């Protein structure tokens, strides 16, 4: 099977109907626990022509495409820059992880400018995003017993804790572990198990895992209360100016 991150994605970028400001890899590859058969989640931002936004038609603000390439399932989702900027202002940690992903498939000057604006949208209320995401994944784990949602549960809790403490969005679980003393010591073993099988069952002590998840939820609550992050985003005007300018000038670079 082809190594997922060795696939040449330039043709995919080139064939998009409108320019891409950026495209990055998200999902398990970004989170640090892909398996051999993990699909590749590509996320990014496209730039609609002004006429499509001011005319009578419904603009295609979100586009999605799935395909198989070399035996790897590929998934590309992009938002128009205005929609993406609005999502950035809604304490949405998911879009910030996409924007800041170090696994870059395509970039531009506009992408780099958006990255520079990202700190201005961070607030202590991003903890709500990670708390809610963790709850959803934990319920899925309770229902299925699968390892994947359990790792997602721990990943988002640790990302949220780290964000509240440092003001940094970090989605890669293996590099979060040494940064957070409260992280369970068995997580590296779960990451290794996930690398071997995408949809395997979690071989864990259910009671202990439940206690650790509850404990990390309390830590996230405490760190939100202590965080020096602001109550509201500071970058609204800067993002507005950016969206107007990039619409007029194009992505550049």
N, C-alpha and C positions, 0 to 999 in steps of 0.2 A: 504494500500500500504506500502511496505517496505521502511523504511528510507534509502535514497540513500547512505548516508555515513556510515550506519551501516552494509552494505553488506560485507561479507567476500570475499576479492579479492585475498587472498593468492593462491587459486587454479588457478586463471587466470594467475598470475605471474609464477607459477610453470610449467604451460603447454606451455609457450612460447618456440619456437624452439631454441633460443639462449639466453644466460644470459642477464638479465636486469640490467643496472647500477642503474636505478631508475624508479619509476612510481609515478606520483603525480596526484592530481585532479586539473583540470583547469576549464575554463568556468564559468558559473553563480555561482557555489558554491564557487569558489575562489574569484569572484568579489563581493560577498556579497549580491546577490539578486536572489537566486534560488527560484523557485516556487515549489509547491507540485509535479508538473509533469515535472520538469526539468530533462533532461537526465544527465548522469554523464560522463563528458569528462575526460578521463584518457590520460595522455601524459608521454612519457618517452624516454629512450635511451636503445637500445640493442647493443650487441657486436657480430659482425659477425666474423666467423673464418677467419684467414688470407688467407687461400686457396681460399675463395670466392672472395677476393679482388684482388688477383694476378693471378687467372686463367682466362679462356676464357669466363666464364659465366657472366651474368649481375647480380651484387650483389643486394640483396633486401635491399636497404638502407632505405627505408620507408615501414613500415607495418601498415595496418589498419584493424581493426576488429570491427564489431558492433553486439550486441546481446541483448536479453531481459533477465533480471535477477530479479525475484520477482516482475515483473510489472514495473521495471525501465529500461529504454533504456540506454545501456552502449556503450561507444565508446572509443576504445583504439587505439592510434596512437603512434608509436615509430620510431625513426631514429637511424641509426647506429651512433656510437660515432664520427666517422670522419665527417659525414654530420652535426651532431648537433654542433660540434665545429666550423665548417665553418659558420653555421648560427649564432652562437654567435658572430662571428667577423664581421657580416654584419648588425650592428646596428638594430638587430631584437629584439625588446622588448618582443614579444610574447614568444619566446623560453626562454628568461630570466625569465619571469613570471612562466613558467612551471618548470624550474630548481629550482627556489626559493620558489615555492608554499609551504606553511606550511602544506598542506593537503597531507601527504606523505603516499603512499600505500606500497612502497618498496624502500629501500635505501641500500647503500653500502659505502665502503671506497671511491670508485671512485666518487660516487655522492657527498660526502662531500668535496672531493678535487675540483670537478668542481664548487661547490658553492663558495669555497675559491678563485677560479680564476675569478669568475664573475665580481668583481669590476674592474678588469683589461681590460674588454672589453667595459666598459661604455664610451660613448663620448657624446658631446653636440648634435651630429647628430642623436641620438636616438629620438630627437624631431620630425624628419621627419617621423619616423615610426608612432608615436602617432598622428601627424597631419593628415597623410594619412588615417589611420584607422578611425579617427573621421569623415573625409570627406565622406568616404564610408558609414559609419553607418548613418550619417545625411541624405545622399541621400536616403538611404533605408527607413528611417523614413518619409521623405517627400513623398515617393511613397506609403507607406503602412499606415502611421499614427499609427503604433504599438508602444507600450511602450518599448519593448525590445531593438530595435535599438537606441531609444532615450537615454535610460540608458547607453547603450554601448558608445554612443557619449560622454556623460558627463564623464563616467568612464575613457576613454582613455585620454581625455583632462586633467583631474585632475591627472592621473598617470604621464603623460608627464610633467606637471608643477611641480609636487612634485619631480620627478627625476631630472629636471634641477636645482631645488633649493637645493636639499639635497644629490644627488648622490645615492638615495635609490630607488629601484624598489618596488613599493607598488601597488598592483592591487585591494585591497579590498576597495570598494567604501565607505562603512560606516565609516571606520577608516580614510579615506582621508578627509572626510567632515570637521571635526574640525581642520584639519591641514591647510586648504586653505581658507583664508578669502573670496576669490572671488567666492566660490562655492554658487550656488543659494540655497536659504533657503527652497525651496519646494522639494529638492531632497529626503529627508527622506520619504516624502509622496509618491513619485514615487516608491521608493524601497519597501514600504509597499504594494502598489498596485500590483507591479510585483510579490510579494510573493503569492498573492491570485490567479493570473492568468498568465500563461506563455505567451499567445498570445493575450492579451487584447489590446484594443486601448488606446492611451494616452489621458487622459482627462486634457488637458493643454491649456493655452493661447498661440496659435501658434506664434503670433508676439513676445511675451515676451521671449518665449523659443528660437526663432531664434536670438534675440538680445543677449541673454546670451551665446549661442554657439559662436556667432561671437566675443563677448567680451573675452571669454576664449581662443579662438584661438589667439587673440592679446596678451593675457597674456603669452601664450606658446611661441609666437615669441619673446616677450621681455625677458622672462626668459632664452630662448636659447642664446640670445645675451649676457646676463649677466653671464651665467653659468661658473663655474670654471672647469667643466668637460673638458677633453682634446679633441683635434681634431681627434685623431686617437687612436685605441686600443693599449694598452701596453702589452697585454698578449699573443701575437701571438706565440712567442717562447715557452712560458710555456705551452700553449695549444698543440702545436706540440709535445713537449716532453711527455705530459700527454697521448695523443692519442697513441703514439708509445709504451709507457710503459704499458698502460692498455691492449693494443692488445696482448702484449707478456705475461703479468702476469695474466690477468683476472681481474674482478671487485673487488675481495677481500671483505670480510666482509658481 
